[in-house]
């Protein structure tokens, strides 16, 4: 292994995990910070640090350029001219993200669509390898499916809590609520929706958890609370299902195990549920929170 990318609560922790993965010391590697950690606001919107640690022996060696042939018409390129190039500022390099190697492109998640894709039928076919019959699986019922008997609410403690929280975060958002006897759906829209969603929905999940505590405080009957922004949760489920199908096909083709990036419990459940009926691969989880991840391997 020539490099390792790791997440951590801070840069030092991520570097330690990467060094342990590479089985080397800090003087043998080059460290690049891909994402800086952030504490967020009141614990919301916090981000982990991500680093790429590369073995120095794997870095490309500098080679001397061959001198161009002398030409009476062409100007002679001198050493000072070659050094006129100025590197990009560090901020621009960091915003560009890591170089997309072939392995990174194959394992990265597809970009989430701007609009929700149509729901697939409950029974769907997943293409197998050439010459094989497609895998037929029964699609699970989504946990974010909106019931038909919801009634719009003008006021609710959850609405007051969300409005106060987002205002203190400096966000301009429109929040609506619908409910029945068992479920409370809160929809968030506005130009600041991306901030309330956070990276891979981490901020949105935290908001949903806190809202559920507010709604179910001192209540005998539990009310399921779903907080969504710009229909993000359906889009995220579709993205994870596509990722699971694509990586399962890769495992079958290469006969090599695939390890996904760390995910929260709900996203891991989507991956497990998507591939539970696949006759050729199986899934399992390993690691400790918040670094627990899904492993896809041959049966």
N, C-alpha and C positions, 0 to 999 in steps of 0.2 A: 504494500500500500504506500503510495507516494504522498498523499495528502489526506486530511481528515477535516470535516466540517462539523462543528458541535455547537449546541445551544447551552446557555448557562444563565444563572441569575445575574452574573456580572461577567466581565471579560476574563478575569483571572480564573473563574470556575470553568468557563468554556475552554480556555487554553489547557487547563489541567486535564480535562476529559479527553481532549484531542491528543495531548502528549501520551496519556495512558493508552489510547487507541493505537498510536504509532509506535509505542514502546521506545521512546527516545527522550532526550533532554532538551531544554529550551534553547541551548546553544547550537543544536543540530538542525534547527528549523527556522523558517520564516513565517511570521504571524501577520495575518491581515484581518482586521475587524470588518465584518460584512454588515453587522447591524449593532448599533449602540443600545444598551439597555435603557429603559425608561420606567419610572415609578408611576406615571400617569397621575390622574386626579382622584384622590381618595381611594387609591388602589384600583381604579378603573382605567382601562386602557394601558396597563403596564405591559412592557415588552421585555423579552429575554434578550440577552446578548448572543450574537452568533459570530463565530470566527472560522477562518480557514487557516489551517496549519499545514505547511508544505515542507517536506524534507529538502534541505539545501542540495543534497545530491541529485534531486529530481529537477532542480531548476535548470533552464537552458543556459549553457555556457556561452559567454560572449565570444564571437568569432570576428577576426579582422576582415574587413571588407577589402576585396581586391581593388587595386587602383585602376581607374578607368584608363582606357587607351588615350594617348595624347592626340589631340586634334587641334589643328591650327585655328579652326573656327570656333571650337567650343571652349568656354572659359575653364581654367584649371580650378578644380574644387579643393580648397585648402581646408586644413583642420578646423580653423575657427568657423568656417561656413557650416561644417557638419555639426558643430556644437550650438548653432543658433536655435535649435529646437528647444522649446520650453515645455516641460511636462504639465499636464493638466493639474489644476488645483486639487487638493485631496478631497474636497467636498464633491467635486464633479466625478472623480474616480469612484468614490464610495456610492454615489447615487446610481452609477452604472451597474452595480451588482457584480457577482462573480462571472467569470468567463464561462460560456455555455459549452462544456465539453460534451462529447457524445453521450457519456453516462448520465450527465445532468439533464440533457434534453429528454432522454428516454424515461427518466424517473420523476421528472417534475410534474406537477399537477397542471392540467389544462386551464387556460384562462376562463374565468367565470363569465357567462354570457351577460349582456346588458339587460336582456329581457328573459323572463322565465320561459323555459321550453315547455311544450305540451307534455302533460303527464303520459307516461307509457302505460300500455294496458297491463292489467294485473298478471297476465301470463305473457312472458316475453321470451324470445329466442336470442341466445348469445352464440355468435359464430364460433365454431371450433376450428381445428386445424384442417388443412386441405384434405378432402376425402373423408372427413368425419362428419357425423350427424351433429347438428347444432345442439347446444345445451339448453334445455327448457327449464326455466325456474319460475316459481310462483312468487310474484313481487309482494313484498311485505306492505302492510298498510302504514303509510307515513305517519310519524308522530306529530307532524305539523299540519296534517290535513284539517282544514277548517270545517267544522260542523255546519249543517244547513240551517239549524234553528237558533243561530246567534241573534241577539237583540242589541241594537246600538245603545250605548250608555252615555248620558250627558255628564254625569259625575260619578266618581268612584275613588276610593283611597289610593288605588294604584295609579290613576291618572294624576292625582295631586302629587304623588311621590315622584313620578317620572318627570312631570313638568318642572318641579322644584329642582330636581337633580340636573336636568339638562340645562336649565337656566344658569345654575351655578357653574356649569362647565363652559358657559359662554356659547351655547349652541342654539341656533334658531330652527326649531323643528315643530311639526304638526303631529299631535298624538291623538289617536282615536281609540275607543274601546268598544268591544262587543263581548257578550257573555251569554251563557246558559247556566243551567244548574250545576254543571260539572267543570266548565272550562271558561277561562277569561283570555280573550285575544286582544293584544294591544299592538296597533300598527303605527310605525313611525315613518314620517316622510319629511323631506326637506333637503336643502342644499348641503347640510352638515350630516347627512345620513352616513357618509363614509366614516366619519369620526366616531359615531356611536356604534358602528359595526366593529371597527378595529380590525387588526390582522387576523384573518380567518375566523372572524366572528367572536374573538376573545372578549372584547368589551361588551358586545351584545349579550353574550352568555352571562357575564357578570351582572349586567343590568337585570336580566331575566331572573337570576338567582335571588338578588336583593328584593326585587318586586314580589317574588313568590313568598319570601319571608314576611313582607309587609301584609300581603293579602291573607295569608294563613295564620297570622299571629292570633293566638288564643281562639282558634276556630275548631269546632268538633269535626266538621266535614272538610276534607281536603279539596281545594280548588286547583285544578291544573292551570298554570299560567304560561302563556306563550307570548313572548315579546319579539316582534319581527320588524325589520326595517327594509323598505323597498323590495319586499318579497325575497329577501336574501336567503332564508332558510331553505326554501324549495330549490333555489338555484344551487345552493351549496350541496344539497343532497344529490341532485343530478350530476354535479361535478364529481363527487366522491364515487358515485356508482360507475360513471364512465372511467374514472381512474382505476377502480377495482377490476373492471372487465379488461382494460388494456394491460394492466400488470399481470393479471392471471394468464392472459394469452402469452405474455413474455415468459412467464415461468414455464408454461407448457412447451414453448418453442425452444428455450435455451436449457431447460431442465436445471435451472439455478434458482435458489431462494432469493426473494426480494424483501428488503426491509424498508418499510415506509418511514417517513418522518414522524416525530412524536405528534400525537393527536389527543384531543380530549375524549372522555368516555363515550359521548354521544357519537362522535365521528367514527370512532373505532367500531361501534355497534353497527353503523351503516355499512362499513366495509365487510364485517363478518356476515351480516344479513344478506348482502349482495351476492356473496360467493358461497353461501351455505349449501346450495343445491348443485354446485359445480362438482362433477364426478372425478375431476382430475387434480384439483388443488384443494388445499385446506388452509385455514387461517388460525393464528394464535397471537396472543399479546405477550410482550415481555418488557421488563424494565419497571421502574417505579415512577409514580406521578411526580412532576409533570412531563417526564421524558418517556412515558410508556408508549410503545408503538406496536403496530400490527406487522406480523410476519406472514408472507404468502409463500407456500412451498408445495411441492408435489405430494400427493397422497401415497 
